[in-house]
Amino acid sequence: MRTHFTFLASSYHGWLIVTPDELAAVGLSEADITPYSYRRGDHLGLEEDEDAQTFLAAYKARFGREAEIIDDLGSCDQWEHFGKRPCH
């Protein structure tokens, strides 16, 4: 499992980029993710407010360390929606 993950942002929101395999490796599935996250091919853009935080907490619990975040200037707001968990 890699230790660093890319963070993409638009003018209104941000997403942590992971793969479905990485999501599964920390014990999460699509059922744990809200529809505010996105998918493009083999990449998921986990929305910053809830889904990215869920992933990062699960990563730390699984591996005993914080993941490194790399900021990028791109955005994934044109990607296909991903996630089935109801929003609060």
C-alpha positions in Angstrom: 0.0 0.0 0.0 1.4 3.4 -0.9 1.8 6.0 1.8 0.9 9.2 -0.2 -2.3 10.2 -1.9 -3.1 13.1 -4.3 -5.6 15.7 -3.3 -7.5 17.5 -6.1 -9.5 20.7 -5.6 -11.8 23.0 -7.5 -12.9 26.4 -6.4 -15.7 24.9 -4.3 -14.5 21.4 -3.1 -11.7 18.9 -2.9 -11.2 15.1 -3.3 -8.6 12.6 -2.2 -7.7 10.2 -5.0 -7.5 6.5 -4.2 -8.2 3.2 -6.0 -10.9 0.7 -5.2 -8.2 -1.7 -4.1 -6.9 0.9 -1.7 -10.4 1.5 -0.3 -10.8 -2.2 0.3 -7.3 -2.5 1.8 -8.4 -0.2 4.7 -11.7 -2.2 5.1 -14.0 0.2 3.3 -16.4 -0.4 0.4 -18.7 1.7 -1.8 -21.4 1.3 0.9 -19.2 3.4 3.2 -18.9 6.3 0.7 -21.4 9.1 0.0 -22.5 10.0 -3.5 -20.5 13.2 -3.2 -17.5 11.2 -4.3 -16.6 10.4 -7.9 -15.1 7.6 -10.0 -13.1 7.7 -13.2 -11.8 4.3 -14.4 -9.7 2.8 -11.7 -9.6 6.0 -9.5 -12.0 7.3 -6.9 -12.2 10.9 -5.8 -13.3 10.8 -2.2 -14.9 14.1 -1.2 -12.9 16.1 1.4 -15.5 16.7 4.1 -16.6 13.2 4.9 -15.4 10.4 2.6 -11.7 11.4 2.5 -11.7 11.7 6.3 -13.3 8.2 6.6 -10.6 6.8 4.4 -7.7 8.6 6.2 -9.0 7.4 9.6 -9.3 3.8 8.3 -5.8 4.1 6.8 -4.3 5.2 10.1 -6.2 2.5 12.0 -5.0 -0.2 9.6 -1.3 0.9 9.1 -0.6 2.8 12.4 0.5 6.0 10.6 -0.9 9.0 8.8 -1.1 9.0 5.0 0.8 11.8 3.2 -1.3 14.1 1.1 0.0 15.7 -2.1 -1.8 18.7 -3.4 -2.6 18.9 -7.1 -4.3 21.7 -9.1 -6.7 19.3 -10.9 -10.3 18.6 -10.2 -12.6 15.6 -10.5 -16.0 17.3 -10.6 -16.5 16.0 -14.1 -16.0 12.4 -13.1 -18.9 9.8 -12.6 -20.5 9.9 -9.1 -19.4 7.0 -6.8 -20.8 6.0 -3.4 -24.1 4.6 -2.1 -24.3 5.6 1.6 -27.0 8.2 2.3 -25.8 11.7 3.1 -26.4 13.3 6.5 
